[in-house]
Each structure stands twice: as structure tokens, then as C-alpha cells.
Amino acid sequence: MKSLNVFINESNNPVKDKYPNVKELGIGEFNGILWGHCFLYENNKYYSEMGWTNCFPSYCKMVIENDKVMPCQTDKYQRPDLKKLFDE
């Protein structure tokens, strides 16, 4: 049986090279939607090294300060209806 680590490899995250880094937003707090490592803010998608492993997106406040990124939960629910915002 393969180790679980084979299936969870953050360095090969498909969002990492597809979207700009969330740090490009600058220092501050940004209310958006987070799904995995993809942060949706003002209709733009960003890669966030810090992400959540959820079945569905969740509302999130992304706090960026001193070159550190921290997603903060603003809603305790996962939102299946937000999934369509992440469709390409």
C-alpha cells in the first residue's frame, strides 16, 4: 500500500503555477473565498501557500503581513454553491 504522502504533494500543487501569488495583493486583510490553495478575491484567483483542504469553498479573510499569509475563517460552513466560481 502506498503512503498517503504520495497523494499529498504540495510542491506539485496545480494552482501554484497557474495563478499569481496571493502576496501580490500587498499587506492587509482581504475578504474572499478559499478553496484548497486557490483564493478568490474580487473575481481574481490567487495561489496561497497556506490553504484549506475542503470538499467545497469557504468564505475567508486572508491576512497578509510581514511576508506571511494566514487564512482566517469567517464562516464555519463549506459552501457548495460557491464551487461554480472556481470553474474555468
Secondary structure by P-SEA (a helix, b strand, c coil): cccccccccccccccccccccccccccccccccccccbbbcccbbbbbcccccccbbbbbbbbbcccbbbbbbccccccccccccccc
